[in-house]
Amino acid sequence: MSTRSKTLRTWTAVALGLSFVAAACGGSGSDSAEGGEVVDKSAIKEALNATTTTAAGATTTLAAPEPKSMEEWEKLWDTQRAAMVQRIKDNKWGISADGKTITGPEGFTVDLTKCVNNWSDTQGIENGQIKISQAMAQSGTYADYGNIGKGIATVFNYYNDKGVFKDVNGKPLKVDYKITDDGYDATRTIPIVDEFLDSVKPFKIWTLGSPATLKTYDKINQYCIPQLSSMTGHDAWGDPVYHPWTTGAPRPTYSTEAVLWATFLEQHIDEFPKDRKIVVAALAQNNDFGKLYSAAFKNAIAASPKLKDRVDFQVENIEAQAPTVIDPMTTLAAKNPDMWISMLAGVQCTQIVVEAANNGMKEKVKYKFMPQTCPGAGAIGKEKLGGDGMAGDGWLIMDPGVKDLKDPTLQSDPYVKWLRDELTKAGINPDSSTQLGDGVNYLFPVLQALRCASDLGGVTRSRVLLCYRVTQMDSPMLRWGMPLHMDGNKDAFIAEAARFSKWDAKKQTYENVSDLFLLDGKTKNCHWILAKAACE
């Protein structure tokens, strides 16, 4: 592994504030109610406690300039995949001779004798196709997430036509990607996944959302079916020991994000009167996703000597299918908050920005944060907000680096241009939804794992799983310098880079207010205990 040689300045506020990193995931010795540290304190202090650093802890793959064309991107990926394949071959990782165990890096082991009866390494591959089944909202308040699937299908179809996927006999395969609408309702996801497992018998299952994934990942792991790149940033997906077949989204965890919100507040604490509490208001989704956000932020506040006696945290919960946010926002506006945090997703992202402008919070609240689950123009752009779009001006976000296809500053980006062209050829307006690009972000490591498995001798479940667990690549859907990296049991989170950005309504883009910081390998693994709502 090589480290990018370019020196990156870190944001002083982040550098100082991350000294207290604590959240809703960790060991039983924590003083917090719901767990301990989610990110290694000493490692972050070492990496960030300076005004300059050489991206400490980062493991981007090549000290090279960003590709300037699709041809250069493909050449880079070929080189990176070849290194992954060689590492697997050199270490003789894979299924044991007796067919009972998968071995991989850093103690990664899967006991195949615990899989359901009649498990097959090639189940879901038939008639020249790789069957991938997706449960995802295509209706309700999360209907826009259906565009995630459109982005995925477009790129799969492109590579299907290139013939890059191979079976164990070297014959070409095509991905058959099919979506079933669950309306972002976990009670609907459960029978859908059961149907996948019992009747469809796909090669891989894809799920969207923390509630749906938490309700299904035990059973999917019992069936030993890949559930890679789940469309959620919950801590629970960093569990290579007990849930080796499940991984999370290519973005920082929700707990890490919550810690960074607290970090931001700690560094701005002197801007608020010392004779009263600093009021932080949040509207959180009333499910596993929103509850993790609020618990992690609460614990980060409690762990900070500067904040624990200064902050009054006021949170209201809202159902994912609630038609409006007016009532809970009216309640929270009455608290006269100094800082606002949205802890939800879907259409409620835009509703919050509009309502904040209507009820006066836009002017009165000093710092207002969108969550990473409300990305780009799709949540805060002029077309969504209406009028002159200035209602969104100045909102902050912890930006995980995912490129927005509609961003005017990215229209010359070679991959963005290519993807926009492919969507247009498929009859899809690339400006219709930010989720189109988000879908390709989720897809990229899965796509590369399928190609890596093809290079290893043909696509099988074990090879795709192993390739994913040794990922060391640069994604075209993430800002340059924000790597994808996993390493068996040692590093179970594929993307851990971010920066803070602020929405510029006139330019219709997020502009950086911090330099890039990298926390690769610094997020602790998490065996999630549902009854405790915490990591073990």
PyMOL commands that set and color helices and strands:
alter all, ss='L'
color gray80, all
select helices_A, chain A and resi 12-20+41-48+70-90+105-107+112-114+140-162+186-200+210-222+235-237+254-267+269-271+288-303+326-333+348-359+361-364+376-380+382-385+390-392+408-410+414-425+435-456+461-469
alter helices_A, ss='H'
color red, helices_A
select strands_A, chain A and resi 8-9+52-53+94-95+101-103+109-111+125-126+129-136+165-166+172-181+204-207+278-285+311-318+339-343+367-370+396-399+472-473+484-485+497-504+509-512+517-518+528-529+534-535
alter strands_A, ss='S'
color yellow, strands_A
deselect
rebuild
show_as cartoon
